[in-house]
Amino acid sequence: MGFLDVGDNIEIKQGNEFSYTTSGTFAHHVPKDVEQDLGVQAARLFSQKTEKPLSVAINVEKNIPSGAGMGGGSSDAATILIGLNQWFGTELSEEDLCTMGLELGSELPVCLRQRLTLVSGRGEAVVDSSEERTHPMLIIWPNIFCSTSKMFSKFKPATNHVGNDLTETASSIYPEIKQCLSIMKAQYGVQDVQMNGSGSSCFAIFDDFEKAEMAQKIILNQKPTWWVRVARPYSRPKS
């Protein structure tokens, strides 16, 4: 699992009591019941484990879609744990935070590391990857939501398949994903195309930044309702 320089922004400020607000393009994607939001659950878990009162105001600016297989909710929750650790000066180690985060979800440990990582088990076995990725990428969300439970209920292992094992199942349920992959493969300078997680977003790796930008313009011209962004690999220094 890897990370990109496109994502949500999180602000933590002093408050008389705990508050959690959302803003940005995809603010409407968060649960209506704020207590169901993974970011709120992360803040409350941190307070419970450290016995620190939640006298903070947190705002999440949602710049990427939720439910698109991009790990945005898990990454937000992980960043809130990192931010509160810094805010309160609790000096919990990365390993401590990963153990805490695993109580919230399988993706939290890798999202707390925020660097290219080999992940196994249910998310608890994380090892730094020896690879280094620098090529620009194009991320596309075809404006549909994938039901993860529906995906796995219909999942059939693919034969002789290299890449995301869920792609075939997702494409059969949501034809927009198949169309998205097809359009991305047709772009000039593309090296590889895959679906993110359980969908519905996909990514393409390009030779250089200019070709990725050119593909972004072409695809947005064809599909103006799709969310299309050029991004670069991001790696947080090991703490």
Backbone hydrogen bonds, N-H to C=O, Kabsch-Sander energy under -0.5 kcal/mol:
donor,donor_aa,acceptor,acceptor_aa,energy
3,F,234,Y,-0.6
5,D,232,R,-1.9
9,N,61,E,-1.8
11,E,59,N,-2.6
13,K,57,A,-2.4
15,G,55,S,-2.1
19,S,56,V,-1.8
21,T,58,I,-2.7
23,S,60,V,-2.3
26,F,62,K,-2.5
27,A,24,G,-1.5
29,H,26,F,-1.9
30,V,27,A,-1.2
34,V,32,K,-1.0
36,Q,33,D,-2.5
37,D,34,V,-1.4
41,Q,37,D,-2.1
42,A,38,L,-2.1
43,A,39,G,-2.1
44,R,40,V,-2.5
45,L,41,Q,-2.2
46,F,42,A,-2.4
47,S,43,A,-2.1
48,Q,44,R,-2.2
49,K,45,L,-2.7
50,T,46,F,-2.4
51,E,47,S,-1.6
52,K,47,S,-0.7
55,S,53,P,-2.2
56,V,54,L,-1.1
57,A,13,K,-2.9
58,I,19,S,-2.8
58,I,56,V,-0.5
59,N,11,E,-2.4
60,V,21,T,-2.4
61,E,9,N,-3.4
61,E,59,N,-0.6
62,K,23,S,-3.1
62,K,60,V,-0.9
63,N,61,E,-0.9
75,S,71,G,-2.5
76,D,72,G,-2.5
77,A,73,G,-2.2
78,A,74,S,-2.4
79,T,75,S,-2.5
80,I,76,D,-2.1
81,L,77,A,-1.9
82,I,78,A,-2.3
83,G,79,T,-2.9
84,L,80,I,-2.8
85,N,81,L,-1.9
86,Q,82,I,-1.8
87,W,83,G,-2.9
88,F,84,L,-2.6
89,G,85,N,-0.5
90,T,85,N,-1.3
91,E,85,N,-0.8
97,L,93,S,-2.4
98,C,94,E,-2.4
99,T,95,E,-2.2
100,M,96,D,-2.1
101,G,97,L,-3.3
102,L,98,C,-1.9
103,E,100,M,-1.4
104,L,101,G,-2.0
105,G,101,G,-1.4
108,L,105,G,-1.1
111,C,107,E,-1.9
112,L,108,L,-2.0
113,R,109,P,-1.3
114,Q,110,V,-2.2
117,T,1,M,-2.6
118,L,127,V,-3.2
119,V,117,T,-0.6
120,S,125,A,-2.2
123,G,120,S,-1.6
125,A,120,S,-1.4
126,V,124,E,-1.0
127,V,118,L,-2.1
129,S,116,L,-2.0
137,M,231,A,-3.2
138,L,204,A,-2.5
139,I,137,M,-0.5
139,I,229,R,-3.1
140,I,202,C,-2.7
141,W,227,W,-2.7
146,C,67,G,-1.3
148,T,146,C,-0.8
151,M,147,S,-2.3
152,F,148,T,-2.3
153,S,149,S,-1.8
154,K,150,K,-1.2
163,G,161,H,-0.5
165,D,163,G,-0.6
167,T,164,N,-1.6
170,A,166,L,-2.9
171,S,167,T,-2.7
172,S,168,E,-1.5
173,I,169,T,-1.5
174,Y,170,A,-3.2
177,I,174,Y,-1.7
178,K,174,Y,-0.8
179,Q,175,P,-2.2
180,C,176,E,-2.4
181,L,177,I,-2.5
182,S,178,K,-2.1
183,I,179,Q,-2.4
184,M,180,C,-2.1
185,K,181,L,-2.2
186,A,182,S,-1.0
187,Q,184,M,-1.5
190,V,187,Q,-1.2
191,Q,205,I,-3.9
192,D,205,I,-1.0
194,Q,203,F,-2.4
196,N,201,S,-2.9
199,G,196,N,-3.0
201,S,68,A,-2.4
202,C,140,I,-2.6
203,F,194,Q,-3.0
204,A,138,L,-1.9
205,I,192,D,-2.5
206,F,136,P,-2.4
207,D,189,G,-1.6
212,A,208,D,-1.6
213,E,209,F,-2.4
214,M,210,E,-2.2
215,A,211,K,-2.2
216,Q,212,A,-2.1
217,K,213,E,-2.0
218,I,214,M,-2.1
219,I,215,A,-2.7
220,L,216,Q,-2.4
221,N,217,K,-1.7
222,Q,218,I,-1.6
223,K,219,I,-3.4
226,W,223,K,-1.8
227,W,141,W,-2.5
228,V,226,W,-0.6
229,R,139,I,-2.5
231,A,137,M,-3.0
234,Y,3,F,-2.8
236,R,114,Q,-3.1
